């Protein structure tokens, strides 16, 4: 889903004698916005990527793709196509070869982290946007100016145990209250995104859970 446009908020200048403060405030605001625009976006090196492990049909096509499906592909490698959210696409464009990602099962009876995969090819044009028979076809995207990208991922391993969303949420809430690495985890702060960034601390903490008893 494309990001919603933000409405412009206008403010009328007051008639009191503090116009000098208003002008200096406006200048400071413009400077701050310019700095924000020029700042480099945060760089991540770990990821969480969602896919649906259970059958669901769109226009007669089953969009099911779980970690077991990735595992049986040639060289256990596949393209991560069909992402149609600009922010998720931009995260994929940040990915570097060799970085790790969690394979997250979503839109299923028990969502959660099922395994680990590796980015083996950096972002390139997603061919499904031009395929009229594909459920991810986008008539507004043109070959000379494609909107959507994908990466190639390779299966690494299953997690030692499935890490369910319910457990991750309980830990997230604990960390929100008392502090901890999952306090700002994108799975809960940007829940709708199918491709999410993780800090190294978040990734390592989640990976450590597989050796612990479920909550």
C-alpha positions as CSV (number, residue, x, y, z in Angstrom):
1,X,0.0,0.0,0.0
2,X,1.5,3.4,-1.0
3,X,2.2,5.7,1.9
4,X,-0.5,8.1,2.8
5,X,0.1,11.7,1.9
6,X,0.4,14.0,4.8
7,X,-1.9,17.0,4.9
8,X,-0.3,20.4,5.2
9,X,-1.0,22.2,8.4
10,X,-1.0,25.9,8.1
11,X,-0.8,28.4,11.0
12,X,-1.8,32.0,11.0
13,X,0.6,34.6,12.3
14,X,-0.6,36.3,15.5
15,X,-1.2,40.0,15.7
16,X,0.7,40.4,18.9
17,X,4.2,41.9,19.0
18,X,6.1,38.6,19.0
19,X,6.6,38.5,15.2
20,X,10.4,38.4,15.7
21,X,10.1,35.2,17.7
22,X,7.8,33.7,15.1
23,X,10.2,34.5,12.3
24,X,13.2,33.1,14.1
25,X,11.1,30.0,14.9
26,X,10.2,29.6,11.3
27,X,13.8,29.9,10.2
28,X,14.9,27.3,12.8
29,X,12.1,25.1,11.6
30,X,13.2,25.3,8.0
31,X,16.8,24.6,9.0
32,X,15.7,21.6,11.0
33,X,13.7,20.2,8.1
34,X,16.6,20.7,5.7
35,X,18.9,18.8,8.1
36,X,16.3,16.0,8.3
37,X,16.1,15.8,4.5
38,X,19.9,15.7,4.1
39,X,20.5,13.1,6.9
40,X,21.2,9.6,5.6
41,X,18.5,7.0,6.4
42,X,19.4,4.5,9.2
43,X,21.4,1.5,7.9
44,X,20.4,-1.9,9.0
45,X,22.1,-5.3,8.5
46,X,19.5,-7.7,9.8
47,X,15.9,-8.3,8.6
48,X,12.6,-10.0,9.1
49,X,10.6,-11.0,6.0
50,X,7.0,-12.2,6.1
51,X,5.4,-14.8,3.9
52,X,2.3,-17.0,4.1
53,X,2.8,-20.7,4.7
54,X,-0.8,-21.7,4.2
55,X,-2.8,-21.8,1.0
56,X,-4.6,-18.6,0.0
57,X,-5.9,-18.0,-3.5
58,X,-5.9,-14.7,-5.3
59,X,-7.4,-14.7,-8.8
60,X,-7.2,-18.5,-8.8
61,X,-3.5,-18.5,-7.9
62,X,-2.2,-19.9,-4.6
63,X,0.1,-17.4,-3.0
64,X,1.4,-19.9,-0.4
65,X,5.2,-19.7,0.3
66,X,6.5,-21.0,3.6
67,X,10.1,-21.8,4.6
68,X,9.6,-25.4,3.6
69,X,8.9,-24.2,0.0
70,X,12.1,-22.2,0.0
71,X,14.0,-25.2,1.4
72,X,13.0,-27.4,-1.6
73,X,13.9,-24.9,-4.4
74,X,17.1,-25.5,-6.4
75,X,20.1,-24.5,-4.3
76,X,17.4,-23.6,-1.6
77,X,17.3,-20.2,-3.2
78,X,14.4,-18.1,-4.5
79,X,13.4,-14.5,-5.4
80,X,11.4,-12.5,-2.8
81,X,9.0,-11.0,-5.3
82,X,5.5,-9.4,-4.9
83,X,6.4,-6.7,-2.4
84,X,4.0,-3.8,-3.1
85,X,4.7,-1.4,-0.3
86,X,7.1,1.5,-0.8
87,X,8.7,1.4,2.6
88,X,9.1,-2.4,2.5
89,X,10.6,-2.1,-1.0
90,X,13.0,0.6,0.2
91,X,14.2,-1.7,3.0
92,X,14.9,-4.4,0.4
93,X,16.9,-1.9,-1.6
94,X,19.1,-1.4,1.5
95,X,19.9,-5.1,1.8
96,X,23.4,-6.3,1.1
97,X,24.6,-9.7,0.0
98,X,25.5,-11.9,2.9
99,X,23.1,-10.3,5.4
100,X,20.7,-12.5,7.4
101,X,17.0,-12.4,7.7
102,X,14.3,-14.2,9.7
103,X,11.7,-16.1,7.7
104,X,8.5,-15.1,9.4
105,X,5.2,-17.1,8.8
106,X,2.3,-14.6,8.6
107,X,-1.4,-14.7,8.0
108,X,-1.7,-18.2,9.4
109,X,-2.9,-20.1,12.4
110,X,0.3,-19.5,14.4
111,X,2.4,-16.7,13.0
112,X,6.0,-16.4,14.1
113,X,9.7,-16.9,13.1
114,X,10.4,-20.3,11.5
115,X,14.0,-20.0,10.4
116,X,16.9,-18.0,9.0
117,X,17.8,-17.2,5.5
118,X,20.6,-15.2,3.8
119,X,20.4,-12.4,1.2
120,X,22.3,-13.8,-1.8
121,X,21.4,-11.2,-4.5
122,X,20.9,-7.5,-3.9
123,X,17.8,-5.6,-5.1
124,X,16.9,-5.9,-8.8
125,X,13.8,-5.4,-10.8
126,X,10.8,-7.5,-9.8
127,X,9.5,-9.1,-13.0
128,X,6.1,-9.9,-11.6
129,X,5.0,-6.3,-11.8
130,X,4.9,-6.6,-15.6
131,X,3.2,-10.0,-15.8
132,X,-0.5,-9.5,-16.4
133,X,-1.2,-13.1,-15.2
134,X,0.6,-12.6,-11.9
135,X,-1.4,-11.5,-8.8
136,X,1.2,-8.8,-8.2
137,X,0.9,-7.2,-11.6
138,X,1.0,-3.4,-11.5
139,X,-0.3,-1.7,-14.6
140,X,1.1,1.7,-13.5
141,X,4.7,0.4,-13.5
142,X,6.7,0.7,-16.7
143,X,9.7,-1.2,-17.8
144,X,11.7,2.0,-18.4
145,X,10.8,3.2,-14.9
146,X,10.0,0.1,-12.7
147,X,8.5,0.7,-9.3
148,X,9.2,-2.5,-7.6
149,X,12.3,-4.5,-6.6
150,X,13.1,-7.9,-5.2
151,X,16.1,-9.7,-3.7
152,X,17.2,-13.4,-3.8
153,X,17.3,-15.3,-0.5
154,X,18.8,-18.6,0.4
155,X,17.6,-21.0,3.1
156,X,20.1,-21.3,6.0
157,X,18.3,-23.3,8.7
158,X,15.2,-23.8,10.7
159,X,15.2,-22.2,14.2
160,X,15.7,-24.8,16.9
161,X,12.1,-24.2,17.9
162,X,9.4,-22.1,16.3
163,X,9.3,-18.6,17.9
164,X,5.6,-17.6,17.9
165,X,4.3,-14.1,17.7
166,X,2.6,-14.4,21.0
167,X,5.9,-15.1,22.8
168,X,7.7,-12.2,21.0
169,X,4.8,-9.9,21.9
170,X,5.0,-10.8,25.6
171,X,8.7,-10.1,25.6
172,X,8.2,-6.8,23.7
173,X,5.7,-5.7,26.3
174,X,8.1,-6.6,29.1
175,X,10.9,-4.6,27.4
176,X,8.6,-1.6,26.9
177,X,7.9,-1.6,30.6
178,X,11.4,-2.3,31.9
179,X,13.7,-1.8,29.0
180,X,15.2,-4.4,26.7
181,X,16.3,-5.0,23.1
182,X,12.8,-5.7,21.7
183,X,11.3,-2.5,23.1
184,X,11.2,-0.8,19.6
185,X,11.0,-3.9,17.4
186,X,9.5,-3.1,14.1
187,X,7.2,-6.2,14.3
188,X,5.2,-4.2,16.8
189,X,5.9,-0.6,15.9
190,X,5.5,-1.1,12.1
191,X,3.4,-4.3,12.2
192,X,1.9,-4.0,8.7
193,X,5.2,-4.1,6.8
194,X,6.1,-7.4,5.2
195,X,9.8,-6.5,5.2
196,X,11.2,-5.1,8.4
197,X,14.6,-4.0,9.7
198,X,16.2,-5.4,12.8
199,X,19.1,-4.1,14.8
200,X,21.9,-6.6,15.4
201,X,20.9,-6.5,19.1
202,X,17.3,-7.4,18.3
203,X,18.4,-10.2,15.9
204,X,20.8,-11.8,18.3
205,X,18.4,-11.6,21.3
206,X,15.6,-13.3,19.2
207,X,18.1,-16.0,18.1
208,X,19.0,-16.6,21.7
209,X,15.4,-17.5,22.5
210,X,15.6,-20.7,20.5
211,X,17.8,-22.2,23.3
212,X,15.3,-21.2,26.0
213,X,12.1,-22.7,27.2
214,X,8.9,-21.0,25.7
215,X,7.3,-18.4,28.0
